[in-house]
Amino acid sequence: MDFDFSDDQAQLRDAVRKWVDRGYGFERRRAIVAAGGFARAAWNELAALGLMALTLPEAHGGMGQGAIDAMVVAEELGRGIVLEPIAQAFIAGSVLSKHAPAAVQSAWLPRVASGEALLVLAQQERRARYRLDVCDTQASASGAGHALSGAKSLVAAGDLADAFIVAARLDGRIALFLVQRAAAGVSAQGYATQDGSRAAEVRFSDAPATLLTRDGLAALEQAVDTGIAAACAEAVGVMDRTLAITIEYLRQRQQFGVPIASFQALRHRVADMKMQLELARSMSYYASLKLDAPAAQRRAAMARAKVQLGQSMRFVGQQAVQLHGGIGVADEYIVSHYFKKLTQLEMVFGDTQHHLGELSGRMQETAGVFA
């Protein structure tokens, strides 16, 4: 099997890395955090690079690329701990292009591709605790369309989004709907999250909605799996940069007249960080490669990847802070922000314990060393 990236993917990586290095420095990021955690200007710059259109169908203004291209982008944006939720563009593109009626695709996909419209997934509810089959939001027929009532939590940039992809129960089954933020009956309360990005609590009160698919649970699982693959790739980028910053610090910091990078015990800890990073990288590749697999295989693959990524993120983040000492948790120092990002990513779309449960629940009688 060939694991080398194509020339186009290498060029894509280089373009995104250059934008991060030149256009999204630490000071700009701090300014965006202070301003609320999301900048339309930065979002538009990402769109100008073609990143919103990357995985969308060419018929709707997209570039028709695949999961590996999206992985490359997410990894590079992770290196810069970019706040703008690129994963939501990948999720929206996947849901709309695979499940939405043709009229909805024509109306929204070109706007997503250009960056004009920010569509975000609204599926998390307080009672669900990461379970996708737990949904209290209700949908009912209303004239020629539908109306939604309920509440969603931790909606990425929810008070600034143009529309939501919402999971709601229709006739006892989960379905997916598109709801515009400006619609009557929609309210959103935004706030900053742990890593400085933006989320919102969104409420619907008989809000007009457009039905995307009645097979909502399957579509929702696919959407979340797209998000998991993107989160895994982003985490690899975050850990890669965290390790580089830590190594640079160890080379500069001196004790007893020599750089502490020369201390064998610290070198061993750095080697362990590198090992965890590479384990995470391989499972991130695995997750992206499995996005087009049958649903059962795809779901199991995402759970495996998220377990390994969760373990790696926790280890790399904690070791980075420990090796820096007190400065590692200072808000003025960049590594503390990488640590916060890793802490948050570990919980995105299900934490490590949740996905361990997913894996154990999917084990067959033949699972184990004696199979």
N, C-alpha and C positions, 0 to 999 in steps of 0.2 A: 504494500500500500504506500502511495506517495504522500508524504506529509509536508512536502515543500509548498510554499505559497507561490502563486503565479506572479508573473511580472506586474500584472494589473493590481493584484492585492498588495504587492510590495510598494507600488507607487501610491496606492490609497493610504497605506500605513504612513508613508513618508509625508504625504500632504496633511493628514490629520495631526501627526506629531509636530510638524512645523507650525501649524495653527496654534496648537496647545502651547508650544514653547514661546512663540512670539506674541500671540494674541490673548492668552489666558494665564498670565502670570499670577503669582500669589497675591499681589496687591490688588489686581482687578477682581480676583475671586473674593477677597475680603470686602471690597466695595459692594459687590453683588450681594453678599451675605447681609451686609448692613442695610442694603436697600430692600431686602425682603426674600432673597434666595432664588430669584429667577430674573433674567434680563432678556427682554425681547430682542435687544441688539445682538446679544450673543447667539440666541436662537436663530436669528436671521443669518448670521455669519455661518453657522453650521449648515443652514439650508443652502446658502450660496456655494458651499463646498459640494452640494449634491447629496448630503447624508440623509436627509428626510426621504429623498426619492430612491435611495439605494436599493431597497428590496421590493419596491412597488412595481406593478406591471407596466411595461412600456406603453401600453394602450392608454394609460391614464397619467402619463407624464413621468413615469418612473424609469429606473435604469435596469430593472429585471435581474438584479444580482441576488445571491443566495445568503444562506446563514453564515458561511465562513467570512464573507465580506462584512456582514454586520458584526461578527465577532471581532474582526480586526479593528473596526471603528470603536466599538465599546471598550476594547482593551486600551487603545491609545487615549481615549477620553478619560479613562480611569487613571492613567498616569498623571493627568492634570487635575484630578478630582473635580471634573466639570460638573456644575450644579444642574444645568439644564437637562431634563429627562429624555435623552435620545431613545432610551428603551421604549418609551411610550409611542414614539413614531413607528418603531418596528412592530409593536403590538397592534396599534391601530391599523397599520397596513396589512398585517396578517389577517385580522378579523374581517376587515371590510372586503379585501380581495377574495377571501375564501368563503365568506358566509353572507355578505350583504346582497340585497337585490341590485340589479344592474343600475337602476335609477339612483340609488344611494351611492354606489361606486362612482358613477359619473359626476355626481354632485360634490363628493367629498374627497376622493383620492387625489385629483389634481391639486386641490388646496392643501392637502397634507404634504404632497410631494414638493410644493413650492415653499413650504414653511408658513404659508398664510394662516392655516388652521392648525391649532394645537388640540388634538383629540387624546384624551387620557382614559384609562381603564378605571372604572369605579365598581369594585367588587367586594372590598373588605367591609365586614360588619362586625360590630362589637361582640356578638355572640358566636361568631363563626370560628375564631381562633385558628385561622389559616385554612379551615375546611371549605372547599369550594361548593359542596352540596348543601351547606347551611345558608339559607337566604330568606330573610324576612321581608324584604322589599316586595311589594305587590304591584302587579300590572292588571289593568282591566280594559276592556274595549270601551272606546269613547268616540262616537261618531265614526269617521272613516279611519281613525287611528287608535292609539292607546293612550292611557294615562297611568303615571307611576306615582306611588307613594311609599316613602321609606327614607332611610338614611344610610350613607356610606362614609367610612372613615379612611384617613390616610390616603386621600386621593391626590396624586402627584400634581402640584401646581393647580389644584382644583378651583381656586378662586380666580385664576387667570386663564384657564382653558377656554376654548371656544365651544367644545362639546364633550360629552361623556359617552363612553360605551358602558352601559349599566346592565348588571345582572338582576333580574326580577322574576318572581313567580307569576306565570300566566297559566290559568286552568290547572294549577297544581304542579306544573313543571317549570324548571328554570329556563328562561328565554333571555336573549340579549337584545337590548334596545339602544338606539342613539337618541340622546337628549341634549339639546342645545342649552348652554349655560344661561343665555339671555331669555329663555322661555319662561312663561308664567309658572309660578309654583316652584321655582328652583332657587335655593339660597346656598351660599358657600361661605364658610368662615375659615380664612387662611391663617397659617402659623408656620413658624420655622421649625425644622426638624433637627435631630441630633447633629447631623453633618452640615447644617447651614442651608440646606435646600428647602424647598417650600412644599407644603401639603395643605389639605383642607378637609374639614368636615362638610359634607354636602347633603342637603336635605331636599326631598322631592315631595310636593303636596299636590297631587293630581296634575303633575307636570306632563305636558304633551310629549309623546315619544314615538319614534319610528321603529317598528319591529325589524330587526336584522335577521334573526333566526329563532325558530322555536326549539331547535336542538341546542339549547343554550349551554348545558353543562359540558358537552363535548367541545363546543366552541370556546367556552371559558377555560377549560383545561389547556387547550392549544394556545390560547392567549397567554396564560400564566407560564406555560412552558417556554414560550418565546421570551417572556420577561426573565425567567430563571437563567436561560442561556446567556442573555445579555448581561445579567447581574454577575454571573460567573466570569465572563470575559472582562467586565469592568473591574472586578475584584483582582484579577490577575494583574491588570495594569496598575492598580493601587498598590498591590504588594510588591511589584517589580520596582516601582519608584520608592516605596518605603525602604526596601532593602538597600537601594542605591544611596539614599540619604543617610541611612545608618552607617554604611561603610565609609562614606565621606566624612562623617562625624568622627568615627573611630580613628581615621587617619590624621585628623586635625587635632583632636584632643590629646593632650600630653599628661603623663603622670610619671614621676620619677625620672623626668628628663627624656622620655621616649614616647612615641605615639602609642595609645592604648591598643591600637590595631595589632601591635606586636605581641600582645598577651595571648598565650595559647588558649586559655579558657574562653576568652571572648571570641577568638577565631572559631572555636568549636561551635559556639552559639550562632555565629553568623552562618556557618556551614549548615546547621540545622534549619535555619530560616530559609536558606537557598533550597534545601531538599523539600521543605513544605511548599515553597513557591512552585517548584517543578511538578510536584504531585498535583497541585491545584491547576497548573497550566494544562497538564495532560487530560484532566477531567473536564476542564472547560472545552477543550477540543472535542472530547467525547460527547459532551452535551450538545454542542452545535452540530456535530455530525449526525446526531440522532433526532434532530428536529423534524425530519421528514419520515421517520419510522412510523409503523403502526402505533396506535394510541397507547396500548399496554406497554410496549417496549419503550416508547418515548417517555411516558410517565415514570417508569422505573429508572431510566437513564438520568432524568432530571433529579430524581431523589438521590441517586448515588452521587451525582456531581455536587449537589448542594451540601451533602454531608461532608464530603472531602473539602470543599471550599470553606465550609463553616469552620472545620477544624484548623485548616491552614490559616484562615484569616485571623482567628483568635490567637494562634501561636505567633504569627509574624507580627501582628500589632502589639501584643504584649511584650515580646522580646525587644522590639524597636524602642518601646518606652523604657524598658529596663536598661537597655544599653546606653540610652541617652541620659539616664538619671532624671533629676528634677525638671530639667528643661524639656523633657519629652512630653510633659503635660501642660506646658505653658502655651496659652493661646497665641502669643506672639511668634511662636516657633512652628514651622510648617508641619513637622512630623506629628504633632498633636492632632492636626486636622486629618491627616491620613489615618490615624488611629480611630478617630471618630467615624470616618467613612467606612472603615472595615467593620467596626462595631455595628453600624446600621445595616450594611449589606448582608451581614450574617443573618439578619432577621427578615430581609425582604423576601416576599413570596414563600414564607415558611422558614423557621429557624432550623438549626441542626437537629434538635430533638424531634420536631415535627416530621422531618424527612427520614429520620431513623425509624419512626413509627410507620411511615409510608412503606419503607423497604421491608420491614418485618411483616407488615400486612400483605405484601405481595409475594412473600416466600411460599414456595410450593412444598409438597411433602418430600420432593427429591432434593431440596436445597441442602447444602452442607458438604462437608468433605467426603462423605460416604456415598454421594450421589453417583 
